[in-house]
Amino acid sequence: EVQLQESGPGLVKPSQSLSLTCSVTGYSITSNYWGWIRKFPGNKMEWMGYISYSGSTSYNPSLKSRISITRDTSKNQFFLQLNSVTTEDTATYYCARSPRPNWFAYWGQGTLVTVSS
Amino acid sequence: DIVLTQSPATLSVTPGESVSLSCRASQGISTSIHWYQQKSNESPRLLIKYASQSISGIPSRFSGSGSGTDFTLSINRVESEDFSVYYCQQSYSLPLTFGSGTKLEIK
């Protein structure tokens, strides 16, 4: 069974970088697409980007040049880095798997990241 | 970006009633819409893919319909475990986008 688990700091200071890890078990990240999605307070959901089975990436233009998604295939993990965070980046962050850039059948449990000084 | 508008924002129903939740896209997206249920403190769960395709393990009371710009998620005879928030999401074009959600609550 595919399982995804997010990990990382729950508190980040404004202007710093947010870094999260998604650890995947039961399925190789060298297949399918692996994405990051966040849910803001108030329920708005935002797709942030993905890394594909080949290592190519696609990002939401709303995040401009602040985002980077990378991976470590030897550990079956992929990573999110979001730079220059503000309080508006406070959200629950999810990692998820999709067969193509379409629907997400498998999700991590989510991790709350608060941006505050 | 494709904007998805869900209505109503909140729907109050009695268990046993049947309901329809709406999702409207800002442009035609064929059938590239997917529906999720999210309960408090849980991850979203995929209910329907490509507007009407069922998902293994999802109760048959959930169904979807629509194409183009107008989509509907129907729940036949709502059960107590169904009270949660429902989201639509489009995959017609990047960036992938989500609707703002419909909260299904007990009347």
Interface residues (C-beta under 8 A of the other chain):
Chain A: N43 K44 M45 E46 W47 S58 N60 P61 S62 Y94 R100 P101 N102 W103 F104 A105 W107 G108 Q109 G110
Chain B: S32 H34 Y36 E42 S43 P44 R45 L46 K49 Y50 I55 V85 Y87 Q89 S91 L94 P95 L96 T97 F98 S100 G101
